[in-house]
Amino acid sequence: MAASVGILAYRLPYPWRRLYLAGALAFFGVPLATGGTFTDLGHAIALGIGLLCRPLTRNPAGRKSVAANRLPGQSS
């Protein structure tokens, strides 16, 4: 779940991205800094892995959206 929080940080629009990322870092970083259990460490590592998965979230310039691939007359 923490990794998906990291991945979703790159899918948000730019002005909200920094606030979301600061909140996620605080949410997972404060327990690690104050308590420091293995669970807290695991969540922080998972958040880092999610943040490192940024290349998986990019939309290549030549790639069409799913809506553009539908045939005329097809409904969603």
GIGI-V111474 format. One record per residue. RES is the residue in three letters. SS is DSSP state (H for helix, E for strand, L for the rest). PHI is phi in radians with two decimals (none if undefined). D_CENTER is the distance of its C-alpha to the mean C-alpha in Angstrom with 1 decimal. Layout:
# GIGI-V111474
[[RES SS PHI D_CENTER] [RES SS PHI D_CENTER]]
This chain:
# GIGI-V111474
[[MET L none 10.0] [ALA H -1.16 8.8] [ALA H -1.16 7.0] [SER H -1.19 5.2] [VAL H -1.11 4.6] [GLY H -1.16 3.5] [ILE H -1.17 1.8] [LEU H -1.16 2.3] [ALA H -1.06 3.9] [TYR H -1.48 5.4] [ARG H -1.61 6.5] [LEU L -1.50 8.4] [PRO L -1.10 11.9] [TYR H -0.97 13.0] [PRO H -1.11 15.1] [TRP H -1.51 12.6] [ARG H -1.08 9.8] [ARG H -1.15 12.1] [LEU H -1.13 13.1] [TYR H -1.08 9.8] [LEU H -1.18 9.0] [ALA H -1.11 12.7] [GLY H -1.14 12.6] [ALA H -1.16 10.0] [LEU H -1.14 12.1] [ALA H -1.19 15.2] [PHE H -1.08 14.4] [PHE H -1.67 14.0] [GLY H -1.51 16.3] [VAL H -1.11 19.3] [PRO H -1.09 20.1] [LEU H -1.17 19.9] [ALA H -1.30 22.2] [THR H -1.63 24.6] [GLY L -1.82 24.9] [GLY L 1.28 23.5] [THR L -1.49 23.7] [PHE H -1.14 22.4] [THR H -1.14 20.0] [ASP H -1.09 18.5] [LEU H -1.12 18.4] [GLY H -1.10 16.6] [HIS H -1.16 13.8] [ALA H -1.14 13.5] [ILE H -1.16 13.6] [ALA H -1.11 11.0] [LEU H -1.09 8.6] [GLY H -1.09 10.0] [ILE H -1.11 9.8] [GLY H -1.08 6.0] [LEU H -1.19 6.4] [LEU H -1.33 9.4] [CYS L -1.53 8.1] [ARG H -0.99 7.8] [PRO H -1.04 11.2] [LEU H -1.34 10.1] [THR L -1.75 8.3] [ARG L -1.25 11.3] [ASN L -1.88 14.1] [PRO L -1.02 17.4] [ALA L -1.08 20.2] [GLY L -1.48 22.6] [ARG L -1.49 20.5] [LYS L -1.57 21.6] [SER L -1.32 19.7] [VAL L -1.11 20.7] [ALA H -1.11 23.1] [ALA H -1.30 24.9] [ASN H -1.52 25.8] [ARG L -1.28 27.8] [LEU L -1.35 31.5] [PRO L -1.05 33.6] [GLY L 1.59 34.7] [GLN L -1.43 31.9] [SER L -1.69 30.2] [SER L -1.43 26.6]]
